[in-house]
Amino acid sequence: MNLSSLDLNLLLVLHTVLEEKSVAKAAASLHVTSSAVSNALGRLRGLLGDPLLVRHGRGLVPTRKAIELAPRLRAALEELQGALEGSAAPFVPAQTDRMFTLACSDNDQIARVPRIAAAFSARMPRATLRIVSIDQLEATDGLASGQVDAVIAPLEAAGPGLHAAELYRDEAVMVVRRDHPKVGKRLSKQAFNELGHVDIWLSIEGPGLGHRFIEGFFQRHGLRRSVSLIVPGFAAAAMAAATTDLIAGLPRLVAEALAQHLPLRVVELPVAPPPFQMHLLWHERTHADEGARFFRELVLGAMRTGPSTRDEQVGPRSPPAAPPARHPVRATRS
């Protein structure tokens, strides 16, 4: 028999009648009328080709077919009930062993993930935090497929079915090797246009939203990049700048972090840099999930605490008590 053609409620009725040994008691247990139970049994008899229950005296006795079905129905319904009760169990952060996955570029992996990881291990010591790259996210359609719980990205990366919360603001700076012969404390427009640049393509598909944003900004201010090297991440760009005469553009916070460990100098752009806003994005699929919601609040909280960082100082600062903006995103922003 094809289960898709069977009303599974009929099996629940049969199970209840077998347990109660009475149509009237089964009806009371199911909160329906006795005639509704009798009608359901009649339909099931026709589908299974067996009387299932026959009258004996003032009661009903099961046929051999019904006797064979009884323990299997009981086990199946108990398993289903357990699954439903388990899914409704409250989420306990200290006890959960779930894996939570966050997608972000390597600049966030360097500058922000350590803070998130510290909060994660303190609040969910038995759970696992998994970090994946932006190209992994895109290759698997991670948010929609369920493989990724949230992503740190510009709001413009959001599409239908996604929600967003403001996360942090940062700005672009340049990094050069510490003893660069042609760059002083501030990078001139002439040096910017003449020197070779390291470009960063985070996505396997090529330049992304952040790349297009900064390129448009450079063009509007008469700045032209002569790209000599393309790498897939910010750390690789910093390493290249530290060992060559090439220059690279990085978000300020990660640039300052890497300059503490590499022979790099952070230099200002020839023009005032525009701040850019990053968001935490997640799919409608996980919006109401208690565990995923706790994870998102943990990430947002970790970003708002800890030592003072430049990204918190760019532009106007929100009052500490103000919650981050959360809103559903229904269409891709351009």
N, C-alpha and C positions, 0 to 999 in steps of 0.2 A: 504493500500500500504506500502511495506517495503521501508523505506527511503534509505537503502543501495543500492537499485536498481535504485534510482532516481538521475539524475544529477541535483544538486541543482541550478546550473547556469540557468536552464530552468525557475525556479521560479523567479529569478532576471529579466530575460527577460520579463516574463509575467507582473511582477510588473511595469517595466519601460514602457511597451506598454500601460498598463492601466493608468499610470500617464500622459504619453505624448499624449495618444489617437491617436497615429500615429506610424506606423512601421518605417517610415523614420526618425522621430524625436527620436524614441527610439534607432534606430541604431546609430544616431549621438551621443546620450548621452552615449551609451555603447562603442563607438569607434569601431564598427563593420559595416559590410555591411547590407543593407536591406534584402538581400537574407539569410544571416545568422540568422537574427531575424525571418524571415518567416519559415526557417527550424526548428528553436528551437520551435516555436509555434506549428508547425506540429507534432513534437515529443511529446510535452506536451499534445496536443489534443488526441493522440493515447493512452498515458498513463492514462489520466483522463477520457477518454471516453466522452468528451464534446467538442463542437466547440470553446468554450471560447470567441472568438471574431468573429462577423459576419459583413459583409459589409452592410452598410446602406448609400446609396448615394455615396459620395466620401470619406466617413470615415468608421470607425469601431465602433461597439457598443458591449459591453460585454453581455454575456449570464448571466442568473441568477447564475449559478455556479461561473462565474468570479466575479460577483458583491459580492457574499458571501466571496470569497477568498481575495478580494482586501484589506479590512481593516486588515485582519490577516497577510497577506504578508507584508503590510506596517509596522505594529507593530513589526513583527519578524525581519525584516531587520533593522529597527531603533534600536532595542535592540542589534542586532549583531554589528552594526556600533558603538554604544555607548561602547560596550565591547572592541572593537578593539581600539577605541580612548582612552579609559581609560587605557588599558594596555600600550599604547604608551606615556602616560603622563609622564613628567619628574618627577624623584624622588626628593622630597623636604624633607630633613632630619627633619627640624623643624616642619613639618606638618604631617608627616607620623604617623599612629597609628598601624603599623605592629608589629608583635612579631618576634624577632630574637632569635635563640636558639644556644647556645654554649655548647659543650660537653667538659668536662675536669675532671681530677681526683681531689680529695679534696685538694691536696697540692696546685694546681692552684686556687681552689676556695678560699683558705685561703690567699695565698700570692699575687695573681694577679687579681682575679675577682674584689676586691674593686676598684682597679685603673681603670679597664675596665668599671665598673658600673658608676664611676664618670664621665668619658668621655662620656659614653652613655647618661646619663641623661642631660648632658650639650648640646650635639649635637642633640639628638632626644628626647626631653622632653615628647612627647606624645606617644612614642613607648614603648614596653615592652621587657625587656631583660630576657630571660629564660635560666637558667643553668641546665644542666642535667649531670648525672654521666656517666662514661665509660660503666658500665653495662647496663644502660638505652639505651645508643647509640647502643650497640651490640644487645640488645634484640629486638630493633625495626628496625635494619639496617638503622639507622637514616639519614645518609648522602644520601644514594641512594633513600630512601623512601620520602625524602623531609621534614622529621620532625626535622632535625638538619641542621643548616646553615654551621657550621664549628666545627672542633675539634682540641684541643691542644694535640698532640701526637708525638711520634718519626716518622721519615720519613719511617722507616721499617713497620709501620702500614698501609701505603698507598698501595692501590691496583689499578687495572685498572680503568680509568675514574676519578681519583682524581688529584687535583692540590695541590701544597705545597708552602709555603713561610717560610723561616727561621725565628724563633721567638725569642728564647733565649737559652743560655747555662747555665748549672748549674752543680753541682758536689755533690757526696754523702758524708755525714758525719754521725756520730753516735750520738745518744742522750741517756743519762743515768740520773737517778735521781740525784739531786744536791748533796746529801750526800752519794753517792754510795761508799761502803767500799772497792771495789776492782778495781776501775778505777780512774786513776789520770788525768792529763791534756791530755795525749795522751794514746790511747788504745794500749796495747801491743798485739802481735800476740797470746801469750799464753792466755791472758784474753779474747780476741775475740773468740778463739776456745773453751774455757772452759765455758763461761757464756751462759745462755739461751737467745735466740733471739726472738724478735717479727717479724713475717713475714707478708707481705702485699700482698694480692691478690685483685687487683682492679676489675677484671673481674669475672663474675659469672661462667665462664668456667675454672677458675683456674689461675695459674701463667701466666703473660703476657710477652710482649717483654722486658719491663724494668727489670722485674724479671730475665729473662734468661740472659740478658746482664750483670747484676751485679753478678749473680751466676757464670758465666763464668770467670769474672774478679777475683772473690775471689778464685776460684779453681786454676787459673794460678799463684796466689801469695801464695799458701799454706794456705789459710784461709778457715775454715770450720764453717758453722753456725749450731748450735744445736737449732733447732726451738722448742720453747715451746708453742707459741701462734700464731695463724693466725687470722688476722683481715682484714676487707675490705677497710680500709682507713688509711691515714697517721695520722690523728688526733687521731684516736683510738690507733694507735701504740704509739704515743707520750704520751697519757694518761696512757697507761699500763707501759711504761718505767718510768714515773714520780712517780708511786706508787708501783713499785716492783723493784727487782734487775735485771730484764730483760733489755736488750739493744735493740735498734731499729735503723735501717738505714733510713735516710730521706734525701731529697734534702736540700742543705744548706740553701736556702732562707727561706723555710717553717720551718726548724728546728730553725733558729734564731728568726723567728717571734713567734713561739710557746714557746720558752724558755723565752720570755718576760712575759708570762702569766702563765706558769706552773713551778713547781720546778724541772727544767731540766738543764742539762749542755750539751753543744755541744762539742764533742770531735772528734779529727781527727782520721782517720783510721790508722792502722799500716803501710800502704804503701800509696804513693801518689795516690789520687783518680783520675779516668779518668773523664774528662768532658763529659757530654752528651748533645746533641743538640736536642731541641724540635722544632716542626714545627706547623704551622697552616695549616690544611688540609681542603679541600672542594671539592665538587663533580662538575663534568662537568655540571650537571643540573643547578647549580646556578652561573656558572662561568661568564656569560655575564649579569646576572641580576644586574641592577643599584643599587638597594637597598642592595642586598647581598654584592656587591662589596664595597659599602660605609661602611657597617658593618665590613667587613674584614680589610679595611684600618684603621678603628677606633680602632680595637683590636690591630693591628700591631703598630699603633701610640701610644696607651696607654702603650704598653710594652717598647717603646723606650724613654718614658719620665718619669718624676716623680723623686723621691729621688734616689740617687745612691744605687744600690743593688749588692749583691755578684755575681748574675748570669751574670751581665753585665761586671764583672771583670775577669771571668774565661776565660783563653785563650786570643788570640789576639782580640782586639776590632776593629770593623769596623769604618771607618770614618763616622761622623754623617750624611753627605749628601748622603751616599751610600744607595740606596734602598735595601730592603731585597730581597733575591733571590726568584723568582717565576718560577715554572716550572711544566709542566704536568707530572704526574707520570703514566706510562703506565703498569708497572708490579710491583708486590710486591717485595720489597727488602728483602733479607735474611741475 
